[in-house]
Amino acid sequence: MKRYVLLSFLVISCTVKQQPQPESLVLTVGSGINLNEPRFGIELKGDTLFYCEEINPRDSFKDTFLYKYFYCIIGKKKVNEMLDRSKAVFDTKVDYGHMADASYYQLDINTQADTVKTTFYISNLETDSQKQVVYDIIALKDCDLKPMEYHDFKSGILQYKLPPPPPPLIMDKAPRLIEEE
């Protein structure tokens, strides 16, 4: 009897199909030179836009990782349109170089077929259509945002922390005058 129950359990557990993950698009923006501009993230999933924004980046330590979270129902049609446009112009993973003192962007496009993750600076994008897609995604956050307690944004650039500065030099004597020859 025990064998029958165990065998039945194994057969049932092996035949249960996992539900496919819904398609989603995540755009996150990291720190730039202007400390007044907070890091933020936008996720489009189902019919909903999720948005997070860093709290008081200038008034707090930059790496406190404190965020406010919001959501807005924008409709499945709009979400699917942005997914299709994004897949069309960001069809492969590409790293678009490095720039000092610019905001770093990351775009994750998750579909049933595959996932594309690309990191870039706006000025390093190859085509105007790529830039327009990014600007259009960002413009979607200008909807009727409602606060929420938390939403999990899977992006390292929202949590990226600069390394600590080196410790100050400790001098065991008072500085002396360097004599010129």
KOLFI-972436 format. One record per residue (C-alpha): x negated, y negated, z negated. Coordinates in pm, whole numbers, plus 32768, in hexadecimal, padded with zeros to 4 digits. Example, Ala and Ser with C-alpha at 12.3 -4.5 7.8 and 13.67 -1.06 7.14 Angstrom:
7B3281C27CF4
7AA9806A7D36
***
This chain:
800080008000
7EE57F0F7FA8
7E437F4E80F8
7F897F0381AD
7FB67DB880F3
7E4B7D578133
7E627DB782A2
7FA77CF482C8
7F0E7BC38224
7DE07BCE830C
7EB77BF28444
7F9D7AD383E0
7E7F79EB837B
7DC47A2C84C0
7EF379E6859A
7F57789A84FD
7EEF778585EA
7E6276458561
7F22750E85BB
7E5C743C86B6
7DD772F68632
7E8871C886C7
7DC370F987BD
7D2F6FC18725
7C4F6E9B876E
7B776DF58664
7ABE6CAD8697
79E26C34857B
790C6AFB8564
77DF6AE48481
772569C383E5
769F68A884B8
75D067718470
770166A68409
7753671182A5
78A7666882C2
7914677183BD
798268AA8305
794D6A0B837F
7A936AA583F8
7B286BDD848F
7C526C28856F
7CE46D8385A3
7DF86DD4869B
7EA96F1D8654
80076F9086B0
80D16E4F86BB
800D6D9A85AC
7EEC6CA78595
7E1F6CC28455
7D3F6B9F83F8
7C3C6B6682E8
7B7A6A2A829E
7A5C69EF81B0
7AB9691F8080
7A0567D28052
78BD682D80FB
782366D980AE
789B66C67F45
782C68247EEA
76F568ED7F22
7701694E8091
76F16AC2804A
78086AE97F4C
78DC6BA8804B
7A216B177FC7
7B366B1480CA
7CA16AAF80F0
7D786BA381B5
7EA46B618296
7F7F6C0E8394
806B6BA684AA
81566C6E8589
80FD6C0B86EE
819F6D2B87AA
81246E6D8844
81266DD489A1
802D6CC1893D
7F4E6DBB8885
7F496EA989B1
7F026D878A9E
7DD16D1B89D2
7D586E8589B9
7D736EAE8B34
7CC56D638B7E
7BB06DAE8A82
7B766F0E8B0B
7B5F6E7E8C6C
7A4A6D828C1E
79916E328B01
798B6F8C8B9E
784170008B07
77776FC489CD
76816EAA8A0A
75B26DDE8919
75A16C7C899B
74576C088907
74036B3287DB
742669BD87A2
73B668FD8671
74BC682685C5
75EE68AD867D
771E69718606
76FD6AE48649
78306B9C86D1
788B6D0A86CF
79A26DA5879E
7A226F078760
7B1B6F968859
7BAB70E087DD
7C7871AB88D4
7CE7731688E9
7BD5735589EB
7AAD72A88945
7A28718D8872
7960706588F1
789D6F9687F5
77E06E6A8872
772D6D4D87C4
76E96BFD8862
76CC6A858850
77D069C7891B
76CA690F89E8
76226A5A8A46
77586AFA8AE0
772D6B548C4E
78796ADE8CDE
797A69CF8CA4
7A876ADC8C8C
79D26B728B5D
79C86A1C8AB5
7B3769DF8B05
7BA06B2C8A6A
7AE46AD58929
7B806978891C
7CDB6A0B895D
7CB16B098843
7C4969F28756
7D74691D87C5
7E626A35875D
7E1C69E485EE
7EE268A1861A
8027695685CD
81076966849B
80026A0483B6
80866A9B8275
7F9E6AE28151
7F566C4880EC
7E886CDC7FD5
7D846D9680A6
7D396E2B81FD
7C096F028245
7B316E668355
7A286F5D83C7
79166E6C842D
77BF6E44839C
779C6CD88402
78A96C71830C
77D56D0B81F9
767C6CBF8285
75996C2F817C
74556B7581BC
73286C018107
72C66B497FC9
71BC6A3D7FEB
70606A8D7F6A
701A6A337E00
6F7468E47DBC
6DFC68DA7DAF
6D8168E37C47
6C4A68157C0D
6B6D685E7AE4
6ABB670C7AFD
6B1665AC7B5D
6ADB65637CCE
698C64C47D17
692A63C47E18
689464507F54
675F638B7FAA
671E63398114
65C36376819C
***
